[in-house]
Amino acid sequence: MKRGVLLYFFMVLWISLCGYNHTIVAQERAMSLKDAFREKFLIGTAINSYQIMGKDPVTMAIVKNEFNAIVAENCMKSENIHPVEGVFDFSLSDRFVQFGQDNNIVITGHTLIWHSQTPSWFFVDREGKQVSKEVLIARMKNHIQTIMKRYKGKIKGWDVVNEVINDDGSYRKSKFYKIIGEEYIKLAYEFAREADPKAELYYNDYSTAIPEKRAGIVAMIKKLQQQGVTIDAIGMQTHLGLKTPDIAAFENSLIAFSQLGCKIMITEMDISVLPFPDENLGAEIAKNYEYKQQMNPYQKSLPEDVIASFEQRYLDFFKLFNTYQEDITRVTLWGVTDAYSWKNNWPILGRKDYPLLFNRNNEPKPIVDKIIKQSISE
């Protein structure tokens, strides 16, 4: 899901308009999230470029106190780390990795090959014509191995390919697919394994609870395994609503993936409390205004019944994670506090959502202690 420079600009603007308070000190807790799950799995969070640059020390204090794994939201994606052919920008990724090393936090590299946020030069020559299969393979190899070799021994594992299966189970017809064919997936893992033989290699995707998509991912992984490719873990992006996806369907996918011999990683977790927009809405101005109001109903605070549903949803999923702790190696929240969540701006710019475990004042929500209590009792 694209979260580029323009979206980041509006996100920072939205934070300022919401009165985000940088002066509040991150709270020391009797038991942190990472301590509560230390014997089960890693608890991680995604951090953004603003935080990596050291401009929000309070939020970074929360990261140090509560989490033992990190992933970068955007700075390691192709358009940011490799904006021009032959030119790599490691300024932010170096700081990100150094932060993890300095604080003994497990680092995940995200992401090497993805259909989105890949710079246009990747697929064309100097005349703007589509490159040959051989040229794109060479560019892929250079991209993957230059980045991985730089952080060899520092980053535990990599999302090598990201989101290559459609919801109907078919292969996404990305430019990588159209130019190289299905083979590009296998090649990406082979290039990654050559670059750092000791690094873990992951596959990461969203909407994995959809049965057709589950079947497509299983078929792809089995085929890769038959070709001698090892996938160490499958990342289940866990962007949830209050009612969807069905937790039983999610569990079915978790089981199916673990039966492949892969570990499971819960990646990009958040729970939106907002309604999803109607894609068929017309262009009439009055209706659009009313519609936007309906899509942003909690501009001041959440009603008690919504809070209760939100908390129960988190508890239900963490109970599931506890149940399958032998299969799960990491649970990562997609962001630290509500203030920075991409859900404030997607799919409608400027909405106010409450999807994470820490609020806009850098305070843990009551659900945090409930999750911890549930974990230590099971």
Buried (B, 14 or more C-beta within 10 A) or exposed (E): BBBEEEBBEEBBEBBEEBEBEEEEEBEEBEEBBBBBBEEBBBBBBBBBBBBBEEEBEBBBBBBBBBBBBBBBBBBBBBBBBBEEEEEBEBEBBBBBBEBBEEEEBBBBBBBBBBBBBBBEBBBBEEEEEEBEEEBBBEBBBBBBBBBBEBBBEBBBBBBBBBBBBBEEBEBBEBBBBEBBEEEBBBBBBBBBBEBBEEBBBBBBBBBBBBEBBBBBBBEBBEEBBEEEBEBBBBBBBBBBBBEEBEBEBBBBBBEBBBEBEBBBBBBBBBBBBBEEBEEEEEEEEEEEEEBBEEBBBBEEEBEEEBBEBBBEBBBEBBBBBBEBBEBBBBBBBBBBBBBBBBBBBBEBBBBBBBBBBBBBBBBBBEBBBBBBEBBEEE
